[in-house]
Amino acid sequence: MISWYFAAILTLAAFLFMEFVAWFSHKYVMHGFLWVLHKDHHIRDGRKVEWNDVFAVIFAVPSFVFIITGIEAGFDWKFFIGAGIALYGLAYFIFHDVLVHSRLPFLEKFSNRYLRATITAHMDHHKPNAMYNYGFLVAPLKYYKEEWAKQKK
């Protein structure tokens, strides 16, 4: 059994690393050779289920494997890596599917500077022919500066 602080560090590290994985796969896979699965996400027509949702399953597989093999090994490091990936998936779901695209009707009035800036960046990514802002939970710095400037007025 590993110590609680090492477990916390592993979980946090996996969570943070997933933002890079999400950015990389969004830019080079979803907007690349698997565009066929992602393109319907850029057509905002109110559908609750999209081909793009297949990516949630793809990203869940490593988390599931790490968690199960970590449990089988007595809650070793693999469990906490899997937990970090799963927590990122939950954060992504709440941010992207609930707050940004309102695919589920809750948290509609939840807002702060970080969320407004990050949501703006994501919505800019959805503009026709926009090929930028591939991150999910972290946007380019200019969006946070713009939101901060609005608050000072």
C-alpha positions as CSV (number, residue, x, y, z in Angstrom):
1,M,0.0,0.0,0.0
2,I,1.4,3.4,-0.9
3,S,1.2,6.5,1.3
4,W,-1.7,8.9,1.1
5,Y,0.4,11.8,-0.1
6,F,2.0,9.8,-2.8
7,A,-1.5,8.6,-3.8
8,A,-2.7,12.2,-3.9
9,I,0.3,13.3,-6.0
10,L,-0.3,10.4,-8.5
11,T,-4.0,11.2,-8.8
12,L,-3.3,14.9,-9.3
13,A,-0.5,14.3,-11.7
14,A,-2.7,12.0,-13.8
15,F,-5.5,14.5,-13.7
16,L,-3.2,17.3,-14.9
17,F,-1.5,15.2,-17.5
18,M,-5.0,14.4,-19.0
19,E,-5.4,18.0,-20.0
20,F,-2.3,17.6,-22.3
21,V,-3.6,14.3,-23.5
22,A,-7.0,15.9,-24.3
23,W,-5.4,18.8,-26.0
24,F,-3.1,16.6,-28.1
25,S,-5.8,14.1,-29.1
26,H,-8.3,16.9,-29.8
27,K,-5.9,18.7,-32.1
28,Y,-4.2,15.7,-33.8
29,V,-6.7,12.9,-33.6
30,M,-10.2,14.4,-33.4
31,H,-9.3,17.2,-35.9
32,G,-7.1,14.7,-37.8
33,F,-7.7,11.1,-38.8
34,L,-10.8,10.6,-36.6
35,W,-12.5,13.8,-37.7
36,V,-15.3,11.5,-39.0
37,L,-16.3,10.9,-35.4
38,H,-15.7,14.4,-34.1
39,K,-17.2,16.6,-36.9
40,D,-20.8,16.2,-35.7
41,H,-19.8,17.8,-32.4
42,H,-19.1,21.0,-34.4
43,I,-22.7,21.0,-35.7
44,R,-24.6,22.4,-32.8
45,D,-28.2,21.2,-33.5
46,G,-29.4,20.3,-30.0
47,R,-28.8,16.5,-30.3
48,K,-28.1,14.8,-27.0
49,V,-26.1,12.0,-28.5
50,E,-23.2,12.5,-31.0
51,W,-20.7,10.3,-32.7
52,N,-18.2,12.4,-30.8
53,D,-19.3,10.6,-27.6
54,V,-17.3,7.6,-28.7
55,F,-14.3,9.5,-27.4
56,A,-15.6,9.3,-23.9
57,V,-15.6,5.5,-24.1
58,I,-12.1,5.6,-25.6
59,F,-10.8,7.7,-22.8
60,A,-12.6,5.6,-20.1
61,V,-10.9,2.4,-21.1
62,P,-7.4,3.2,-19.8
63,S,-8.9,4.6,-16.6
64,F,-11.0,1.4,-16.1
65,V,-8.0,-0.8,-16.8
66,F,-5.7,1.1,-14.4
67,I,-8.4,1.1,-11.6
68,I,-9.2,-2.6,-11.9
69,T,-5.5,-3.7,-12.1
70,G,-4.7,-1.3,-9.3
71,I,-7.4,-2.8,-7.1
72,E,-6.2,-6.4,-8.0
73,A,-2.7,-5.4,-6.9
74,G,-3.9,-4.1,-3.5
75,F,-4.6,-0.5,-4.4
76,D,-1.1,0.2,-5.8
77,W,-0.1,3.2,-8.0
78,K,-2.2,2.0,-11.0
79,F,-5.4,2.6,-9.0
80,F,-4.5,6.3,-8.4
81,I,-3.5,6.9,-12.0
82,G,-6.8,5.5,-13.1
83,A,-8.6,7.6,-10.5
84,G,-6.9,10.8,-11.8
85,I,-8.0,9.9,-15.3
86,A,-11.5,9.2,-14.1
87,L,-11.7,12.5,-12.2
88,Y,-10.5,14.3,-15.3
89,G,-13.3,12.6,-17.3
90,L,-15.8,13.8,-14.7
91,A,-14.5,17.3,-14.8
92,Y,-14.5,17.3,-18.5
93,F,-18.1,16.0,-18.6
94,I,-19.3,18.7,-16.2
95,F,-17.4,21.5,-17.9
96,H,-17.8,20.5,-21.5
97,D,-21.1,18.7,-21.8
98,V,-23.0,20.4,-18.9
99,L,-21.7,23.9,-18.7
100,V,-20.5,24.7,-22.2
101,H,-23.0,22.8,-24.4
102,S,-25.9,22.4,-21.9
103,R,-26.4,18.8,-22.9
104,L,-27.9,18.1,-19.5
105,P,-30.0,20.8,-17.8
106,F,-28.3,21.5,-14.5
107,L,-25.6,24.0,-13.3
108,E,-27.0,26.5,-15.8
109,K,-26.5,29.5,-13.6
110,F,-23.0,28.5,-12.3
111,S,-20.5,31.0,-13.5
112,N,-17.2,32.7,-12.5
113,R,-14.3,34.4,-14.4
114,Y,-12.5,31.2,-15.1
115,L,-15.5,29.4,-16.4
116,R,-16.6,32.4,-18.6
117,A,-13.1,32.7,-20.1
118,T,-12.7,29.0,-20.7
119,I,-16.2,28.7,-22.2
120,T,-15.6,31.6,-24.5
121,A,-12.4,30.0,-25.7
122,H,-14.2,26.7,-26.4
123,M,-17.1,28.5,-28.2
124,D,-14.5,30.3,-30.3
125,H,-13.1,26.9,-31.3
126,H,-16.6,26.0,-32.6
127,K,-16.7,29.0,-35.0
128,P,-16.7,27.9,-38.7
129,N,-13.2,27.1,-39.9
130,A,-11.6,27.9,-36.4
131,M,-8.5,25.7,-35.9
132,Y,-7.4,26.8,-32.5
133,N,-8.2,26.5,-28.8
134,Y,-7.9,22.7,-28.5
135,G,-7.7,22.6,-24.7
136,F,-10.6,21.8,-22.5
137,L,-10.1,22.9,-19.0
138,V,-7.4,25.4,-19.7
139,A,-7.7,28.0,-22.4
140,P,-5.1,30.4,-23.9
141,L,-4.1,33.2,-21.5
142,K,-5.7,35.9,-23.6
143,Y,-9.2,34.7,-22.7
144,Y,-8.5,35.0,-18.9
145,K,-7.0,38.5,-19.4
146,E,-10.0,39.6,-21.4
147,E,-12.4,38.3,-18.7
148,W,-10.4,39.9,-16.0
149,A,-10.4,43.2,-17.9
150,K,-14.3,43.1,-18.1
151,Q,-14.5,42.6,-14.4
152,K,-12.4,45.7,-13.6
153,K,-14.7,48.0,-15.6
